[in-house]
Every structure is written in structure tokens, then in C-alpha cells.
């Protein structure tokens, strides 16, 4: 998989510029959810699952915790863009089986349940992504934080990634804070 790092940096800078504006209205919340959906789809372009779990042309099963607007934006983006990854978007709750997920996005609105989701995906080939502060430090695989007026911080928990047997391309790793 050959990926140009400069494209990724331009994309991240675009996201930073988009988020840097002050968000106070429903429209700004909507914009934030769209950006989260774009971050998720960009993560998957740099991610490879074990062959026994997902073949290259299989659709990705992306799970979102119920009630998160990000799911609707992912549905709209499904199969679009130049990389055209087919996705199946599923909304989940604590009663649901998470093993069918290739990706699990945990929104900051469910911070109180983060350990439930971390513990139930630990060591499984499920890419856990969240915007919960310190999610990766607490055992999730990766997180992103929007720091208003400053930057986007991307974190990766290397032991959690290795335990999942998922690979993330070095171009993405190079711009992340690695937790060892």
C-alpha cells in the first residue's frame, strides 16, 4: 500500500482549520460530526486487518454507539470518494455483540462506558477509535482530540494495536503520539 504522507498532512491541516472555528450552534455540531466521519474513513484507508478477519474487498463493518450522529454521515459517505471502501454501518449498544465490528467508534458522549467498550474489544481485531480524552491512554487503540485554535492530536496505544493484530500504515503512525 503506497500512500503519500504529504496528502495526509494536507488533510489533517484542512481538518484543523475546519475545527478551529468556534462551534456554538446546531450547524457547528453537525459540522463536527461530519469531520469525525471523515476521520474514521481516513483511518480505515491506513489500516489493514488480518486476512482471516477481513479480505481486501470485503465491506468494512463500522460500528457506532447508538444515537451518535456520526453514523448518518458515514452512511452518506459509504462507497464515495476516490478510494471507494464499501462500509456496513451498524449502531450498537452495550447489549450487542461487538465481534462483528471491524471498527468501533466511541463518541465522547458515552465517556462513562469507555471501559466497557475497551475491555470487550481488547485483543480482538477491532479498531477502536474515540474522541474521548485520553481514550488511547486508557486502553483504546486510537483517539483524536480537537484542540480549539491549536491542532488535532492523534494518539495510538501501541500495545493495544499489537494485541489486536491490526496494522496501521507508517504514514499515519508518523503523525501520531505513540503510547507504549
Residue frames as a rotation matrix with the C-alpha (Angstrom) as fourth column:
UNK 1
0.596 0.803 0.000 0.00
0.803 -0.596 0.000 0.00
0.000 0.000 -1.000 0.00
UNK 2
-0.567 -0.802 0.191 1.74
0.811 -0.584 -0.044 3.21
0.147 0.130 0.981 -1.17
UNK 3
0.629 0.766 -0.132 0.46
0.772 -0.596 0.219 6.38
0.089 -0.240 -0.967 0.44
UNK 4
-0.201 -0.681 0.704 1.88
0.473 -0.697 -0.539 9.85
0.858 0.225 0.463 0.12
UNK 5
-0.298 -0.015 -0.954 2.46
0.950 -0.104 -0.295 11.40
-0.095 -0.994 0.046 3.54
UNK 6
-0.991 -0.111 -0.079 2.03
0.103 -0.990 0.094 14.91
-0.088 0.085 0.992 2.15
UNK 7
-0.422 0.906 0.044 -1.62
-0.054 -0.073 0.996 14.20
0.905 0.418 0.080 1.24
UNK 8
0.123 0.441 -0.889 -2.28
0.841 0.429 0.329 13.08
0.526 -0.789 -0.318 4.79
UNK 9
-0.609 -0.420 -0.673 -0.67
0.733 -0.622 -0.275 16.20
-0.303 -0.660 0.687 6.23
UNK 10
-0.920 0.339 0.197 -2.75
-0.166 -0.792 0.587 18.45
0.355 0.507 0.785 3.93
UNK 11
-0.075 0.941 -0.330 -5.89
0.256 0.338 0.906 16.60
0.964 -0.016 -0.266 5.01
UNK 12
-0.038 0.001 -0.999 -5.01
0.992 0.118 -0.038 16.99
0.118 -0.993 -0.005 8.71
UNK 13
-0.904 -0.323 -0.282 -4.33
0.357 -0.931 -0.079 20.71
-0.237 -0.172 0.956 8.23
UNK 14
-0.624 0.759 0.187 -7.70
-0.161 -0.359 0.919 21.07
0.765 0.544 0.346 6.48
UNK 15
0.153 0.691 -0.706 -9.39
0.640 0.475 0.604 19.34
0.753 -0.544 -0.369 9.41
UNK 16
-0.426 -0.388 -0.818 -7.60
0.885 -0.367 -0.287 21.59
-0.189 -0.846 0.499 11.88
UNK 17
-0.996 0.044 0.081 -8.69
-0.017 -0.952 0.307 24.70
0.091 0.304 0.948 10.00
UNK 18
-0.314 0.946 -0.079 -12.25
0.007 0.085 0.996 23.45
0.949 0.312 -0.034 9.87
UNK 19
0.224 0.391 -0.893 -12.41
0.827 0.409 0.386 22.66
0.517 -0.824 -0.231 13.57
UNK 20
-0.693 -0.671 -0.265 -10.58
0.703 -0.547 -0.454 25.81
0.160 -0.501 0.851 14.69
UNK 21
-0.516 0.580 0.630 -13.67
-0.220 -0.801 0.557 27.97
0.828 0.149 0.541 14.26
UNK 22
-0.868 0.279 0.411 -15.75
-0.428 0.002 -0.904 28.41
-0.253 -0.960 0.118 17.41
UNK 23
-0.674 0.657 -0.339 -18.68
0.192 0.598 0.778 25.99
0.714 0.459 -0.529 17.50
UNK 24
-0.924 0.361 0.129 -21.85
-0.261 -0.346 -0.902 27.19
-0.281 -0.866 0.413 19.21
UNK 25
-0.114 0.953 -0.281 -24.81
-0.958 -0.180 -0.225 26.17
-0.265 0.243 0.933 17.07
UNK 26
0.505 0.398 0.766 -26.51
-0.175 0.916 -0.361 23.01
-0.845 0.048 0.532 15.85
UNK 27
0.955 -0.184 -0.231 -24.84
-0.229 0.031 -0.973 23.62
0.186 0.982 -0.013 12.48
UNK 28
0.080 -0.988 0.133 -21.42
-0.928 -0.122 -0.351 23.53
0.363 -0.095 -0.927 14.13
UNK 29
-0.045 -0.013 0.999 -22.30
-0.624 0.782 -0.018 20.26
-0.780 -0.624 -0.043 15.91
UNK 30
0.876 0.407 0.260 -23.31
-0.022 0.572 -0.820 18.86
-0.482 0.712 0.510 12.54
UNK 31
0.664 -0.701 -0.259 -20.01
-0.572 -0.253 -0.780 20.01
0.481 0.666 -0.570 11.04
UNK 32
-0.163 -0.737 0.656 -18.10
-0.973 0.228 0.014 18.33
-0.160 -0.636 -0.755 13.88
UNK 33
0.291 0.344 0.893 -19.92
-0.281 0.923 -0.264 15.03
-0.915 -0.174 0.365 13.30
UNK 34
0.991 0.017 -0.130 -19.11
-0.131 0.170 -0.977 15.19
0.006 0.985 0.171 9.58
UNK 35
0.266 -0.964 0.011 -15.46
-0.851 -0.240 -0.468 15.74
0.453 0.115 -0.884 10.39
UNK 36
-0.110 -0.246 0.963 -15.49
-0.752 0.655 0.081 12.76
-0.650 -0.715 -0.256 12.78
UNK 37
0.755 0.442 0.484 -16.93
-0.021 0.754 -0.657 10.62
-0.655 0.486 0.578 9.98
UNK 38
0.828 -0.510 -0.231 -14.15
-0.363 -0.174 -0.916 11.80
0.427 0.842 -0.329 7.66
UNK 39
-0.055 -0.861 0.505 -11.52
-0.998 0.038 -0.045 11.00
0.019 -0.507 -0.862 10.28
UNK 40
0.199 0.196 0.960 -12.93
-0.413 0.905 -0.099 7.49
-0.889 -0.377 0.261 10.67
UNK 41
0.958 0.200 0.204 -12.95
0.090 0.465 -0.881 6.84
-0.270 0.862 0.428 6.93
UNK 42
0.553 -0.827 -0.102 -9.39
-0.639 -0.343 -0.689 8.15
0.535 0.446 -0.718 6.63
UNK 43
-0.030 -0.522 0.852 -8.22
-0.880 0.418 0.226 5.91
-0.474 -0.743 -0.472 9.47
UNK 44
0.546 0.317 0.776 -9.54
-0.103 0.944 -0.313 2.86
-0.832 0.091 0.548 7.62
UNK 45
0.951 -0.242 -0.192 -7.58
-0.203 -0.021 -0.979 3.71
0.233 0.970 -0.069 4.47
UNK 46
0.050 -0.984 0.169 -4.39
-0.814 -0.138 -0.565 3.35
0.579 -0.109 -0.808 6.53
UNK 47
-0.120 0.028 0.992 -5.48
-0.854 0.506 -0.118 0.19
-0.506 -0.862 -0.037 8.33
UNK 48
-0.207 0.022 -0.978 -5.13
-0.656 0.739 0.156 -3.47
0.726 0.674 -0.139 7.45
UNK 49
0.405 0.444 0.799 -6.91
-0.876 0.438 0.200 -6.27
-0.261 -0.781 0.566 9.27
UNK 50
-0.560 -0.575 0.596 -5.67
-0.405 0.818 0.408 -9.86
-0.723 -0.013 -0.691 9.48
UNK 51
-0.747 0.199 -0.634 -6.57
-0.606 0.186 0.773 -11.75
0.272 0.962 -0.018 6.28
UNK 52
-0.813 0.447 -0.374 -8.61
0.490 0.871 -0.025 -14.29
0.315 -0.204 -0.927 8.26
UNK 53
-0.450 0.638 -0.625 -10.80
0.493 -0.406 -0.769 -11.45
-0.745 -0.654 -0.132 9.57
UNK 54
0.576 0.619 -0.533 -11.24
-0.059 -0.620 -0.783 -9.27
-0.815 0.483 -0.321 6.51
UNK 55
-0.050 -0.510 0.859 -10.28
0.926 0.297 0.231 -9.82
-0.373 0.807 0.457 2.90
UNK 56
-0.842 -0.474 -0.257 -9.31
0.377 -0.858 0.350 -6.68
-0.386 0.198 0.901 0.93
UNK 57
-0.830 0.530 0.173 -12.61
-0.089 -0.432 0.897 -6.39
0.550 0.730 0.406 -0.97
UNK 58
-0.273 0.750 -0.602 -14.93
0.902 0.417 0.110 -7.26
0.333 -0.513 -0.791 1.92
UNK 59
0.309 0.412 0.858 -17.06
0.048 -0.907 0.418 -4.39
0.950 -0.088 -0.300 3.19
UNK 60
-0.829 -0.559 -0.007 -15.90
0.097 -0.132 -0.986 -2.91
0.551 -0.818 0.164 6.48
UNK 61
0.289 0.882 -0.373 -18.29
0.687 0.080 0.722 -3.21
0.666 -0.465 -0.583 9.39
UNK 62
-0.759 -0.468 0.453 -18.15
0.092 -0.766 -0.637 0.10
0.645 -0.442 0.624 11.20
UNK 63
0.090 0.766 -0.637 -19.99
0.869 0.252 0.426 0.17
0.486 -0.592 -0.643 14.49
UNK 64
-0.631 -0.121 0.766 -21.08
-0.139 -0.954 -0.265 3.37
0.763 -0.274 0.586 16.17
UNK 65
-0.855 0.364 -0.370 -22.64
0.471 0.247 -0.847 3.63
-0.217 -0.898 -0.383 19.62
UNK 66
-0.109 0.942 0.317 -26.40
0.968 0.028 0.250 4.21
0.227 0.334 -0.915 19.28
UNK 67
0.692 0.575 -0.436 -27.61
0.656 -0.753 0.047 7.78
-0.302 -0.318 -0.899 18.99
UNK 68
-0.184 -0.842 -0.507 -24.39
0.286 -0.539 0.792 9.20
-0.940 0.001 0.340 17.53
UNK 69
0.693 0.487 -0.531 -24.94
-0.267 -0.511 -0.817 11.46
-0.670 0.708 -0.224 14.51
UNK 70
-0.294 -0.902 -0.315 -21.64
-0.742 0.008 0.670 10.27
-0.602 0.431 -0.672 13.05
UNK 71
-0.461 0.172 0.870 -23.41
0.311 0.950 -0.023 7.11
-0.831 0.260 -0.492 11.84
UNK 72
0.628 0.772 0.098 -25.67
0.378 -0.193 -0.906 9.07
-0.680 0.606 -0.413 9.48
UNK 73
0.550 -0.498 -0.670 -22.68
-0.727 -0.681 -0.090 10.87
-0.411 0.537 -0.737 7.92
UNK 74
-0.560 -0.733 0.385 -20.81
-0.453 0.661 0.599 7.59
-0.693 0.161 -0.702 7.48
UNK 75
0.001 0.650 0.760 -23.86
0.530 0.644 -0.552 6.18
-0.848 0.403 -0.344 5.68
UNK 76
0.862 0.331 -0.384 -23.85
-0.078 -0.662 -0.746 9.18
-0.500 0.673 -0.545 3.31
UNK 77
0.185 -0.898 -0.398 -20.12
-0.915 -0.306 0.265 8.70
-0.360 0.315 -0.878 2.63
UNK 78
0.180 -0.114 0.977 -20.41
-0.126 0.982 0.138 4.94
-0.976 -0.147 0.163 2.05
UNK 79
0.278 -0.153 0.948 -18.59
0.803 0.579 -0.142 3.91
-0.527 0.801 0.284 -1.11
UNK 80
0.983 0.116 0.146 -17.83
0.177 -0.825 -0.537 7.50
0.058 0.554 -0.831 -2.02
UNK 81
0.545 -0.820 -0.174 -14.50
-0.542 -0.503 0.673 9.20
-0.640 -0.272 -0.719 -2.57
UNK 82
0.268 -0.508 -0.819 -11.58
-0.926 0.099 -0.365 8.08
0.266 0.856 -0.444 -4.65
UNK 83
-0.750 -0.642 0.162 -10.75
-0.660 0.706 -0.258 5.02
0.051 -0.300 -0.953 -2.51
UNK 84
0.034 0.919 -0.392 -14.31
-0.835 0.241 0.495 3.65
0.550 0.310 0.776 -2.51
UNK 85
-0.965 -0.248 -0.090 -14.30
-0.140 0.771 -0.621 1.41
0.223 -0.587 -0.779 0.54
UNK 86
-0.068 0.979 -0.192 -17.62
-0.140 0.181 0.973 -0.32
0.988 0.093 0.125 1.00
UNK 87
-0.927 -0.216 0.307 -18.90
-0.302 -0.056 -0.952 0.02
0.223 -0.975 -0.014 4.56
UNK 88
0.012 0.913 -0.408 -21.69
0.483 0.352 0.802 -1.51
0.876 -0.206 -0.437 6.57
UNK 89
-0.690 -0.197 0.696 -22.66
-0.389 -0.710 -0.587 0.94
0.610 -0.676 0.413 9.31
UNK 90
0.040 0.678 -0.734 -24.22
0.539 0.603 0.588 -0.54
0.841 -0.419 -0.342 12.45
UNK 91
-0.068 0.019 0.998 -25.39
-0.701 -0.712 -0.034 1.20
0.710 -0.702 0.061 15.57
UNK 92
-0.191 -0.155 -0.969 -24.59
0.400 0.889 -0.221 -0.71
0.896 -0.430 -0.108 18.76
UNK 93
0.448 0.205 0.870 -25.31
-0.711 -0.509 0.486 -0.60
0.542 -0.836 -0.082 22.45
UNK 94
-0.341 -0.692 0.636 -23.92
-0.939 0.284 -0.195 -2.48
-0.045 -0.664 -0.747 25.44
UNK 95
0.272 0.531 0.802 -26.21
-0.482 0.797 -0.364 -5.46
-0.833 -0.288 0.473 24.85
UNK 96
0.894 0.146 -0.424 -24.98
-0.447 0.240 -0.862 -6.04
-0.024 0.960 0.280 21.29
UNK 97
0.587 -0.717 0.376 -22.23
0.612 0.697 0.373 -8.36
-0.529 0.011 0.848 20.10
UNK 98
0.633 -0.429 -0.645 -19.22
-0.491 -0.866 0.094 -6.26
-0.599 0.257 -0.759 19.11
UNK 99
-0.105 -0.775 0.623 -17.28
0.075 0.619 0.782 -9.12
-0.992 0.129 -0.007 17.49
UNK 100
0.377 0.286 0.881 -18.79
0.863 0.236 -0.446 -8.41
-0.335 0.929 -0.158 14.06
UNK 101
0.957 -0.011 -0.290 -17.24
-0.059 -0.986 -0.155 -4.91
-0.284 0.165 -0.944 14.07
UNK 102
0.324 -0.904 0.278 -14.02
0.839 0.139 -0.526 -4.10
0.437 0.404 0.804 12.20
UNK 103
-0.732 -0.433 0.526 -14.14
0.181 -0.868 -0.462 -0.56
0.657 -0.243 0.714 13.61
UNK 104
0.225 0.778 -0.587 -15.86
0.943 -0.022 0.332 0.68
0.245 -0.628 -0.739 16.75
UNK 105
-0.537 -0.317 0.782 -16.23
0.177 -0.948 -0.263 4.45
0.825 -0.003 0.565 17.18
UNK 106
0.043 0.468 -0.883 -17.00
0.991 0.090 0.096 5.53
0.124 -0.879 -0.460 20.74
UNK 107
0.125 0.120 0.985 -18.18
0.290 -0.954 0.079 9.14
0.949 0.276 -0.154 20.93
UNK 108
-0.835 -0.524 0.168 -17.25
0.053 -0.381 -0.923 11.34
0.547 -0.762 0.346 23.89
UNK 109
-0.131 0.878 0.461 -20.95
-0.816 -0.360 0.453 11.35
0.564 -0.316 0.763 24.83
UNK 110
0.825 0.414 -0.384 -20.51
-0.168 0.830 0.532 7.82
0.539 -0.375 0.754 26.23
UNK 111
-0.092 -0.948 0.305 -17.38
-0.627 -0.182 -0.757 8.54
0.773 -0.261 -0.578 28.30
UNK 112
0.060 0.166 0.984 -18.85
-0.975 0.223 0.022 6.73
-0.216 -0.960 0.176 31.31
UNK 113
0.846 0.340 0.410 -18.97
-0.254 0.934 -0.251 3.47
-0.468 0.108 0.877 29.31
UNK 114
0.450 -0.702 -0.551 -15.49
-0.849 -0.144 -0.509 3.70
0.278 0.697 -0.661 27.77
UNK 115
-0.500 -0.704 0.505 -14.03
-0.823 0.568 -0.024 0.90
-0.270 -0.427 -0.863 29.94
UNK 116
0.268 0.664 0.698 -16.89
-0.226 0.747 -0.625 -1.40
-0.937 0.010 0.350 29.00
UNK 117
0.962 0.137 -0.237 -16.08
-0.248 0.070 -0.966 -0.98
-0.116 0.988 0.101 25.29
UNK 118
0.129 -0.984 -0.121 -12.30
-0.952 -0.088 -0.292 -1.09
0.276 0.153 -0.949 25.80
UNK 119
-0.409 -0.301 0.861 -12.50
-0.689 0.721 -0.075 -4.31
-0.598 -0.624 -0.503 27.86
UNK 120
0.375 0.672 0.638 -14.89
-0.062 0.705 -0.707 -6.01
-0.925 0.226 0.306 25.43
UNK 121
0.979 -0.090 -0.182 -12.70
-0.184 -0.015 -0.983 -5.32
0.086 0.996 -0.031 22.39
UNK 122
0.329 -0.918 0.220 -9.28
-0.857 -0.192 0.479 -5.80
-0.398 -0.346 -0.850 24.00
UNK 123
-0.498 -0.692 0.523 -7.08
-0.372 0.715 0.592 -8.17
-0.783 0.100 -0.614 22.00
UNK 124
0.203 0.645 0.737 -9.68
0.590 0.520 -0.618 -8.51
-0.781 0.560 -0.275 19.24
UNK 125
-0.699 -0.529 0.481 -9.21
0.687 -0.311 0.657 -7.29
-0.198 0.790 0.580 15.64
UNK 126
0.488 0.850 0.201 -11.49
0.857 -0.510 0.075 -4.29
0.166 0.136 -0.977 16.20
UNK 127
-0.599 -0.673 0.434 -10.03
0.597 -0.737 -0.318 -0.84
0.534 0.068 0.843 15.60
UNK 128
0.341 0.687 -0.642 -11.35
0.932 -0.338 0.133 1.25
-0.125 -0.643 -0.755 18.49
UNK 129
-0.618 -0.410 0.671 -11.45
0.536 -0.844 -0.023 4.97
0.576 0.345 0.741 17.75
UNK 130
0.333 0.758 -0.561 -12.72
0.943 -0.252 0.219 7.69
0.025 -0.601 -0.799 20.05
UNK 131
-0.061 -0.291 0.955 -12.77
0.180 -0.944 -0.276 11.40
0.982 0.155 0.110 20.73
UNK 132
0.934 0.281 -0.222 -12.88
0.235 -0.014 0.972 10.73
0.270 -0.959 -0.079 24.49
UNK 133
0.458 -0.813 0.358 -9.92
-0.781 -0.561 -0.274 12.48
0.424 -0.154 -0.892 26.16
UNK 134
-0.338 -0.796 0.502 -7.11
-0.926 0.376 -0.027 10.02
-0.167 -0.474 -0.865 26.95
UNK 135
0.729 0.684 0.019 -9.02
-0.660 0.710 -0.245 7.11
-0.182 0.166 0.969 25.37
UNK 136
0.552 -0.594 -0.586 -5.82
-0.182 0.600 -0.779 5.58
0.814 0.537 0.223 23.99
UNK 137
-0.460 -0.742 0.488 -4.03
-0.644 -0.100 -0.759 6.07
0.612 -0.663 -0.432 27.31
UNK 138
-0.144 0.508 0.849 -6.81
-0.903 0.284 -0.323 4.09
-0.406 -0.813 0.418 29.00
UNK 139
-0.445 -0.160 0.881 -6.51
-0.075 0.987 0.142 1.11
-0.893 -0.003 -0.451 26.63
UNK 140
0.751 0.659 0.040 -8.38
0.035 0.020 -0.999 2.04
-0.660 0.752 -0.008 23.45
UNK 141
0.260 -0.702 0.663 -6.39
0.922 0.384 0.045 1.71
-0.286 0.600 0.747 20.23
UNK 142
-0.691 -0.546 0.474 -6.57
0.685 -0.704 0.188 5.26
0.231 0.454 0.860 18.88
UNK 143
0.296 0.770 -0.565 -8.07
0.827 -0.503 -0.251 8.62
-0.478 -0.393 -0.786 19.67
UNK 144
-0.471 -0.383 0.795 -8.25
0.684 -0.728 0.055 12.10
0.557 0.569 0.605 18.23
UNK 145
0.079 0.414 -0.907 -8.79
0.845 -0.510 -0.160 15.32
-0.529 -0.754 -0.390 20.11
UNK 146
0.246 0.058 0.967 -9.73
0.663 -0.738 -0.125 18.65
0.707 0.672 -0.220 18.62
UNK 147
-0.191 -0.374 -0.908 -7.81
0.886 -0.463 0.004 21.36
-0.421 -0.804 0.420 20.44
UNK 148
0.730 0.648 0.218 -9.63
0.673 -0.623 -0.400 24.61
-0.123 0.439 -0.890 19.57
UNK 149
0.947 -0.302 -0.107 -7.47
-0.319 -0.921 -0.224 27.14
-0.031 0.246 -0.969 17.81
UNK 150
0.181 -0.946 0.270 -4.45
-0.740 0.050 0.671 24.89
-0.648 -0.321 -0.691 18.00
UNK 151
-0.650 -0.557 -0.518 -4.32
-0.750 0.583 0.313 21.44
0.127 0.591 -0.796 16.50
UNK 152
0.706 0.676 -0.209 -5.69
-0.614 0.732 0.294 17.94
0.352 -0.079 0.933 16.27
UNK 153
-0.309 -0.803 0.509 -3.94
-0.935 0.354 -0.009 15.46
-0.173 -0.479 -0.861 18.49
UNK 154
0.573 0.394 -0.718 -3.84
-0.563 0.826 0.004 11.84
0.595 0.402 0.696 17.33
UNK 155
-0.154 -0.595 0.789 -2.86
-0.951 0.305 0.044 9.16
-0.267 -0.743 -0.613 19.82
UNK 156
0.395 0.206 -0.895 -2.17
-0.512 0.858 -0.029 5.47
0.762 0.470 0.445 19.36
UNK 157
0.414 -0.216 0.884 -1.84
-0.790 0.398 0.467 2.81
-0.453 -0.892 -0.006 22.05
UNK 158
-0.169 -0.596 -0.785 0.84
-0.913 0.396 -0.104 0.53
0.373 0.699 -0.610 20.58
UNK 159
-0.920 -0.151 0.360 0.29
-0.298 0.867 -0.398 -2.43
-0.252 -0.474 -0.844 22.97
UNK 160
-0.042 0.979 0.198 -3.46
-0.214 0.185 -0.959 -2.35
-0.976 -0.082 0.202 22.23
UNK 161
0.402 0.124 -0.907 -2.78
-0.898 -0.140 -0.418 -2.17
-0.179 0.982 0.055 18.47
UNK 162
-0.577 -0.716 -0.393 -0.35
-0.763 0.644 -0.053 -5.12
0.292 0.270 -0.918 18.61
UNK 163
-0.758 0.342 0.556 -2.78
-0.177 0.712 -0.680 -7.20
-0.628 -0.613 -0.479 20.68
UNK 164
0.267 0.941 -0.208 -5.50
-0.449 -0.069 -0.891 -6.60
-0.853 0.331 0.404 18.06
UNK 165
-0.246 -0.497 0.832 -3.25
0.543 0.641 0.543 -7.92
-0.803 0.585 0.112 15.22
UNK 166
0.844 0.476 0.247 -4.31
0.498 -0.525 -0.690 -4.89
-0.198 0.705 -0.681 13.14
UNK 167
-0.313 -0.945 0.088 -1.68
0.905 -0.269 0.330 -2.96
-0.288 0.183 0.940 11.17
UNK 168
0.821 0.431 -0.376 -1.70
0.304 -0.886 -0.351 0.81
-0.484 0.174 -0.858 10.72
UNK 169
0.578 -0.580 0.574 0.44
0.677 -0.051 -0.734 2.25
0.455 0.813 0.363 7.93
UNK 170
-0.167 -0.800 -0.577 3.59
0.967 -0.246 0.062 4.11
-0.191 -0.548 0.814 8.95
UNK 171
-0.611 -0.014 0.792 2.40
0.382 -0.881 0.280 7.33
0.693 0.474 0.543 7.25
UNK 172
0.466 0.824 0.321 -0.39
-0.025 -0.350 0.936 7.60
0.884 -0.445 -0.143 9.80
UNK 173
0.630 -0.283 -0.723 1.78
0.765 0.386 0.515 6.40
0.133 -0.878 0.460 12.67
UNK 174
-0.361 -0.907 0.216 4.33
0.866 -0.412 -0.283 9.11
0.346 0.085 0.934 11.87
UNK 175
-0.517 0.213 0.829 1.91
-0.129 -0.977 0.170 11.90
0.846 -0.019 0.533 12.83
UNK 176
0.620 0.764 -0.177 0.52
0.007 0.220 0.975 10.22
0.785 -0.606 0.131 15.95
UNK 177
-0.103 -0.543 0.833 1.63
-0.966 -0.145 -0.214 10.34
0.237 -0.827 -0.510 19.56
UNK 178
0.069 0.046 -0.997 2.56
-0.156 0.987 0.035 6.74
0.985 0.153 0.075 20.35
UNK 179
0.345 0.103 0.933 1.73
-0.938 -0.005 0.347 5.37
0.041 -0.995 0.095 23.78
UNK 180
-0.218 -0.581 -0.784 4.00
-0.520 0.749 -0.410 2.43
0.826 0.318 -0.465 24.63
